[in-house]
Amino acid sequence: MNIDRIGRVGGSGYEPKKASTTPKSETSLGQDSVTISDAAKQLSMEAKVRQEVTTIAKQILNEPETQEKTDKIKAVKEKLKNGEYDELSPEVLNKISERITEVFLG
């Protein structure tokens, strides 16, 4: 028995075409942009403030009770009942929050 060779293995001689590639210098690169709405910025800021308040509250609750601390808390509660803190300006509120942050966060 004789076997004659004809073409390549498989006998068809088929070669797939190679895909042409575009050089990187020829591709156009667009720039992406992101726009954040004012509402989303406000929500983000509120979430940060809530997180800060939570952290400060946890630190306060973890501190040991002292007589001085207890007396101050009673005085503040009494002032709250009397309405002394009802109408504070935003500037005063900001100053108070800054002082609280300094005391508890260093």
C-alpha positions in Angstrom: 0.0 0.0 0.0 1.3 3.5 -1.0 0.1 6.7 0.5 0.9 9.8 -1.5 1.2 13.2 0.0 -1.2 15.9 -1.2 -1.0 19.3 0.4 -0.9 19.8 4.1 -2.4 17.7 6.9 -6.0 17.7 6.3 -5.5 18.1 2.6 -7.4 21.3 2.1 -4.6 23.8 2.3 -6.9 26.3 4.0 -5.3 29.0 6.1 -7.5 31.5 8.1 -6.9 35.2 7.4 -5.2 37.1 10.1 -7.2 39.9 11.6 -5.9 43.3 10.8 -4.9 45.4 13.8 -5.2 49.1 14.1 -2.1 50.7 15.5 -2.7 52.5 18.9 -1.7 55.8 17.5 -4.6 55.8 15.1 -7.3 55.1 17.6 -9.1 58.1 19.0 -9.4 58.3 22.8 -12.3 60.3 24.1 -12.3 61.8 27.6 -14.8 60.6 30.1 -16.5 63.1 32.5 -18.7 62.7 35.6 -21.2 65.3 36.9 -22.4 65.1 40.4 -25.7 66.8 41.2 -26.1 69.2 44.0 -28.6 66.9 45.7 -26.0 64.1 45.6 -23.4 66.4 47.1 -25.8 67.4 49.8 -26.6 63.8 50.7 -22.9 63.0 50.8 -22.2 65.9 53.2 -25.1 64.9 55.4 -23.8 61.3 55.5 -20.4 62.5 56.6 -21.9 64.7 59.3 -24.1 61.7 60.5 -21.0 59.5 60.6 -19.0 62.2 62.6 -21.9 62.6 65.1 -22.1 58.8 65.5 -18.3 58.6 66.2 -18.4 61.4 68.7 -21.5 59.9 70.4 -19.8 56.5 70.7 -16.7 58.2 72.3 -18.9 60.0 74.8 -20.7 56.9 75.8 -17.5 54.9 76.2 -16.0 57.5 78.6 -16.3 56.7 82.3 -18.9 58.7 84.3 -17.6 61.5 86.6 -19.4 63.8 88.9 -18.3 66.9 86.9 -19.6 65.4 83.7 -22.9 64.4 85.3 -23.3 68.0 86.7 -22.6 69.5 83.3 -25.1 67.2 81.6 -27.8 68.2 84.2 -27.1 71.9 83.6 -27.4 71.5 79.8 -30.6 69.5 80.2 -32.0 72.3 82.3 -31.1 74.9 79.8 -32.7 72.8 77.0 -35.9 72.6 79.0 -35.9 76.4 79.6 -35.5 77.0 75.8 -32.1 78.7 76.0 -30.9 76.8 73.0 -34.0 77.1 70.8 -32.9 80.0 68.5 -29.2 79.8 67.8 -27.7 81.3 64.6 -25.8 79.0 62.2 -22.6 80.7 63.1 -23.1 79.8 66.8 -24.0 76.3 65.9 -20.9 75.9 63.7 -18.7 77.2 66.5 -20.3 74.8 69.0 -19.8 71.8 66.6 -16.1 72.9 66.1 -15.6 73.0 69.9 -17.2 69.6 70.4 -15.0 68.1 67.6 -11.9 69.6 69.2 -12.7 68.2 72.6 -13.5 64.7 71.5 -11.3 64.2 68.5 -8.3 66.3 69.6 
